[in-house]
Amino acid sequence: MQPEQVTAAHSNGNLHIRISGDFNTMVAAQITTAIKRRYQGHENVFVHTEKMGELLATGISTFLRTIKRCPVQSNKLFMVGKKGMAMAPNGCRVIIPPPKKKSCGKCKKCSCQ
């Protein structure tokens, strides 16, 4: 189990919340607290789930309950990553990026890139 961490930063006019570690009640509360403190009222909010560990049911229920009290509208909330499907509140969007291609390392101009 990796230690839980939630970071929030503005980039390209949007608020990005990055999560690492297991998704428990503490992390759920940290996400909503970060949104309440950092959301400026107009930007999109992206919650990145790619580095999350285990999704705990208590964390999901806490997040779904507390996100309702955040000032961000659901159409401006985006969950990024496959794990976002399990924790996405109604009305928000989930973005699942395509897997990154890896080079074979043997050539510069081949189909592996």
VENCOR-V942545 format. One line per field, one symbol per residue. ss: DSSP state (a for helix, b for strand, c for the rest). psi: psi as a letter, one per 40 degrees, with the letter a starting at -180 (. if undefined). burial: + if it has 16 or more other C-alpha atoms within 10 Angstrom, else -. A space follows every 10 residues. Layout:
ss=???
psi=???
burial=???
This chain:
ss=ccccbbbbbb bccbbbbbbb bbbcaaaaaa aaaaaaaacc ccccbbbbbb bbbbbcaaaa aaaaaaaaac cccaaabbbb cccaaaaccc ccbbbccccc cccccccccc ccc
psi=hiiihhihih hfeihhhhhi aigadddddd dddddddehe ediihhhhed eibhhidddd ddddddddei ehideehhhh ideddeehih eiihhhiiih ihieeeidgi ee.
burial=----++-+-- ---+++++++ ++++++++++ ++-+++--+- ---+++++++ -++-+---++ -+++--+--- -+-+-+++++ +-++--+++- --++------ ---------- ---
